[in-house]
Every structure is written in C-alpha cells, then in structure tokens.
Amino acid sequence: GHVLSHFIRNKATDRVPEFPYLCLLISGGNSQIILVNSPKDMQVLGQTIDDAAGEAFDKCAKVMGLPYPGGPHIDRLSQEGDPKRFKFAKPHIPELDYSFSGLKTSFLYTLRDNVKADPDFIENNKADLAASLQATIIAILLDKLDKAVKITGVKTVAIGGGVSANSGVRAAVADYCASHNLAAFIPERAFTTDNAAMVAIAGYFKYLDGDFCAMDAAPYARVSV
C-alpha cells in the first residue's frame, strides 16, 4: 500500500511514477529500499537488520522525554536547532541494508555523559539534539539510496511510510533527486501514514490483474514482498 500510494490521484492530471522506480519505504516498522518493476513485481534491495528509522526517531525522542510518537516532535524541534552541533555514530553496514541500533546507542551515550556534567543538558539542548539526530538519520537513509540509484540506474525515486511525512526527509530527497536529475515522488502527508486510500489502490491493481481472494481464505496480517 505505501509503495503504491503514489498512484492515488486526486485529479486525472496527477503525475504517477513510471516503472521501474525505487521506493524508500521508511516507517516505525520498516526501512527498505524496494525496486518496483510493476504493481505485482517488487524486489527488496536492502532493509534494516535491527531498528527501523521511525523506531530510532521514537526511541531517541523517548529518552529526551518527548511524547510518543516522537518523530513529529523531533521534526518540529529540529527546525529550530543546529544539525551540526552533535555527532552521532553512522553504522557501516555492507551493501544496501540499514542499521539504526548503533545510532540509538550513540545518542543514548551522548545524553548520559552530558547529563552527568549538566542535569539540564537535554532541556537546554533539545533543538540541537533533535536537529543533529534528524540530520544523521537522513544521511544514513540517503547514503544507501544513492548507492541503490547507482547500482540500478533507475531514474525515478519515491518515498513512502510514516517517516516520509518528516519535513527534513522530504526536503533531502527532493534536493537529492533534483541534483541527480531524477524524478521525485513525495506523497501528500495524508498518504504517508496508514490509510484506506493506499489499501484501495493496491486492491485496484490486484483487480486489474484478476487477482481475487476466495471468501473462505484465511486472513493474515503480514506478507513478504
């Protein structure tokens, strides 16, 4: 559903991606780079081996004392902070897979060590911490996306999932695509979180393909692409 959300049209003139395209799917449960050859032919080129990007946002926000879900609060605070103020670990994972557990640990240690010296460290540096965290997550995401673009030669890039609502992610992907002469597809924020429209468009493509489900079929919550 998230991958195909770019085919939701509010009007007939809306642009849609041409196949094949790369989709960076980022949410609380997923961080994947998917090569989309058609609505029924998708290949996962890389994925997280531990935490997802959205999970890293939320867990780090929790340590800062921010409400759940923490991602939107990090996004809001980051707009007031210095993204270069703090440096956090960027894991070196082979090929196109992601890892965010090391970043989460690095963030936690930074807070722990500085709070020892200054109990008000988090409160006094919330904006800079948020901005630096967000910038690091974006850098990790774009590093692998860039590698995938070079490997596949694909000229169209899309993003999807809850983290694609993040203003920094949206701007970074748009800038990357513009500087590399790539077509960018960034969903409306209404279509970034779980929504009925994305499920409907996925069902629409199944209908066109004659892929129907018998009424007596057992339901299941998860499926691998």
C-alpha positions as CSV (number, residue, x, y, z in Angstrom):
1,G,0.0,0.0,0.0
2,H,2.7,2.5,0.9
3,V,4.8,1.7,-2.1
4,L,1.8,2.1,-4.5
5,S,0.4,5.2,-2.7
6,H,1.9,7.4,-5.5
7,F,-0.8,6.1,-7.8
8,I,-3.6,7.7,-5.8
9,R,-4.9,10.5,-7.9
10,N,-6.9,13.5,-6.6
11,K,-7.3,14.6,-10.2
12,A,-6.7,13.0,-13.6
13,T,-3.6,15.1,-14.3
14,D,-1.7,14.0,-11.2
15,R,1.7,12.5,-12.0
16,V,2.4,8.9,-11.3
17,P,5.8,7.1,-11.3
18,E,7.0,5.2,-14.4
19,F,8.2,1.6,-13.8
20,P,10.8,0.7,-12.7
21,Y,11.3,3.0,-9.8
22,L,13.0,2.9,-6.4
23,C,10.9,3.3,-3.3
24,L,12.4,4.2,0.0
25,L,9.9,2.8,2.5
26,I,10.5,4.3,5.9
27,S,8.3,3.9,9.0
28,G,8.3,2.7,12.5
29,G,8.4,-0.9,11.4
30,N,10.2,-0.8,8.0
31,S,13.3,0.8,6.5
32,Q,13.6,-0.7,3.0
33,I,14.8,0.1,-0.5
34,I,12.5,-1.5,-3.0
35,L,12.8,-1.8,-6.7
36,V,9.3,-1.6,-8.1
37,N,9.1,-3.2,-11.5
38,S,5.3,-3.3,-11.6
39,P,2.4,-3.3,-9.0
40,K,3.0,-7.0,-8.5
41,D,6.8,-7.3,-9.0
42,M,8.7,-5.7,-6.2
43,Q,12.3,-6.6,-5.1
44,V,13.6,-5.6,-1.7
45,L,17.2,-4.5,-2.4
46,G,18.0,-3.5,1.2
47,Q,16.4,-3.4,4.6
48,T,17.1,-2.7,8.3
49,I,18.8,-5.5,10.2
50,D,17.6,-4.1,13.5
51,D,15.7,-0.9,14.3
52,A,13.8,0.9,11.6
53,A,14.2,4.7,11.0
54,G,10.9,5.5,12.7
55,E,11.8,3.4,15.7
56,A,15.1,5.3,16.0
57,F,13.2,8.6,16.0
58,D,10.7,7.4,18.6
59,K,13.2,5.7,21.0
60,C,15.6,8.7,21.0
61,A,12.7,11.0,21.5
62,K,11.6,9.0,24.5
63,V,15.0,9.3,26.1
64,M,14.7,13.1,25.7
65,G,11.4,13.0,27.5
66,L,9.2,13.8,24.4
67,P,5.7,12.3,23.9
68,Y,5.0,9.3,21.7
69,P,5.2,9.2,18.8
70,G,8.4,11.1,19.0
71,G,9.1,11.5,15.3
72,P,6.9,14.6,14.8
73,H,8.3,16.3,17.9
74,I,11.9,15.7,16.7
75,D,10.9,17.1,13.3
76,R,9.4,20.2,14.9
77,L,12.3,20.9,17.2
78,S,14.9,20.2,14.5
79,Q,13.6,23.2,12.6
80,E,14.9,25.4,15.5
81,G,18.3,23.7,16.0
82,D,21.8,23.3,14.6
83,P,22.1,19.9,12.7
84,K,25.9,20.0,13.0
85,R,26.1,20.6,16.8
86,F,26.3,16.9,17.8
87,K,27.9,14.0,16.0
88,F,26.4,10.5,16.3
89,A,27.5,7.1,15.0
90,K,26.7,6.2,11.4
91,P,26.9,2.4,11.1
92,H,28.8,0.8,8.2
93,I,26.6,-2.0,7.0
94,P,27.5,-3.8,3.8
95,E,25.5,-3.5,0.5
96,L,22.1,-1.8,0.8
97,D,21.0,-2.9,4.3
98,Y,20.3,-0.4,7.1
99,S,21.1,-0.4,10.8
100,F,19.9,2.2,13.4
101,S,20.7,0.4,16.7
102,G,24.3,1.9,16.8
103,L,22.9,5.4,16.2
104,K,20.4,4.9,19.0
105,T,23.2,3.7,21.4
106,S,25.4,6.6,20.4
107,F,22.6,9.1,21.1
108,L,21.9,7.5,24.5
109,Y,25.6,7.7,25.5
110,T,25.8,11.3,24.4
111,L,22.9,12.2,26.7
112,R,24.1,10.0,29.6
113,D,27.6,11.5,29.6
114,N,26.5,15.1,29.2
115,V,23.7,14.9,31.8
116,K,26.3,13.8,34.4
117,A,28.0,17.1,34.0
118,D,24.8,19.2,33.4
119,P,21.5,17.8,34.7
120,D,19.7,20.3,32.5
121,F,21.7,19.3,29.4
122,I,18.7,17.8,27.5
123,E,16.3,20.7,28.2
124,N,19.0,23.3,27.3
125,N,19.9,21.5,24.0
126,K,16.7,19.9,22.8
127,A,16.5,21.7,19.5
128,D,20.2,21.0,18.6
129,L,19.9,17.4,19.7
130,A,16.8,16.9,17.6
131,A,18.3,18.6,14.6
132,S,21.5,16.6,14.8
133,L,19.6,13.3,15.3
134,Q,17.4,14.0,12.3
135,A,20.3,15.0,10.1
136,T,22.1,11.8,11.0
137,I,19.1,9.6,10.2
138,I,18.6,11.4,6.9
139,A,22.3,11.0,6.0
140,I,22.1,7.2,6.7
141,L,19.0,6.9,4.6
142,L,20.3,8.9,1.6
143,D,23.7,7.1,1.6
144,K,22.1,3.8,0.8
145,L,19.5,5.3,-1.5
146,D,22.3,6.9,-3.6
147,K,24.1,3.5,-3.8
148,A,20.8,1.9,-5.0
149,V,20.3,4.5,-7.7
150,K,23.9,4.0,-8.9
151,I,23.5,0.2,-8.9
152,T,20.1,0.0,-10.7
153,G,20.4,3.1,-12.9
154,V,16.7,3.8,-12.1
155,K,15.7,7.4,-12.9
156,T,12.7,7.7,-10.6
157,V,12.7,7.7,-6.8
158,A,9.7,7.6,-4.4
159,I,9.3,7.6,-0.6
160,G,6.6,6.2,1.5
161,G,5.6,5.3,5.0
162,G,5.1,7.3,8.2
163,V,8.7,8.8,8.2
164,S,8.1,10.2,4.7
165,A,6.0,12.8,6.5
166,N,9.2,14.2,8.1
167,S,9.9,17.6,6.6
168,G,13.7,17.0,6.6
169,V,13.4,13.7,4.8
170,R,11.1,15.2,2.2
171,A,13.4,18.2,1.6
172,A,16.5,16.0,1.4
173,V,15.0,13.5,-1.0
174,A,13.7,16.3,-3.2
175,D,17.1,18.0,-3.2
176,Y,18.9,14.8,-3.9
177,C,16.7,14.0,-6.9
178,A,16.9,17.5,-8.3
179,S,20.7,17.4,-8.1
180,H,20.9,14.0,-9.8
181,N,18.3,14.6,-12.5
182,L,15.9,12.1,-11.0
183,A,12.1,12.2,-10.9
184,A,11.0,12.5,-7.3
185,F,7.6,11.3,-5.9
186,I,6.9,12.5,-2.4
187,P,3.4,11.6,-1.2
188,E,0.9,14.0,0.3
189,R,1.2,13.8,4.1
190,A,-2.3,12.3,4.3
191,F,-1.0,9.3,2.4
192,T,2.2,8.8,4.4
193,T,0.5,7.1,7.4
194,D,-1.6,4.0,7.2
195,N,-4.7,5.0,5.2
196,A,-7.6,3.4,3.3
197,A,-6.7,5.0,0.0
198,M,-3.4,3.2,-0.2
199,V,-5.0,-0.1,0.5
200,A,-7.7,0.7,-2.1
201,I,-5.1,1.4,-4.8
202,A,-3.3,-1.8,-4.0
203,G,-6.6,-3.6,-4.3
204,Y,-7.3,-1.8,-7.6
205,F,-4.1,-3.2,-9.2
206,K,-5.0,-6.7,-8.0
207,Y,-8.4,-6.3,-9.5
208,L,-6.9,-5.3,-12.9
209,D,-4.7,-8.3,-12.7
210,G,-7.6,-10.6,-11.9
211,D,-6.0,-11.5,-8.5
212,F,-9.0,-12.2,-6.4
213,C,-9.3,-13.9,-3.0
214,A,-11.8,-16.6,-2.2
215,M,-14.3,-15.8,0.6
216,D,-13.1,-18.8,2.6
217,A,-9.4,-17.9,2.6
218,A,-7.8,-17.5,6.0
219,P,-6.8,-13.8,6.7
220,Y,-3.2,-13.0,7.6
221,A,-1.6,-9.8,8.9
222,R,1.8,-9.9,7.3
223,V,3.1,-10.8,3.8
224,S,6.6,-10.7,2.3
225,V,7.1,-8.9,-1.0
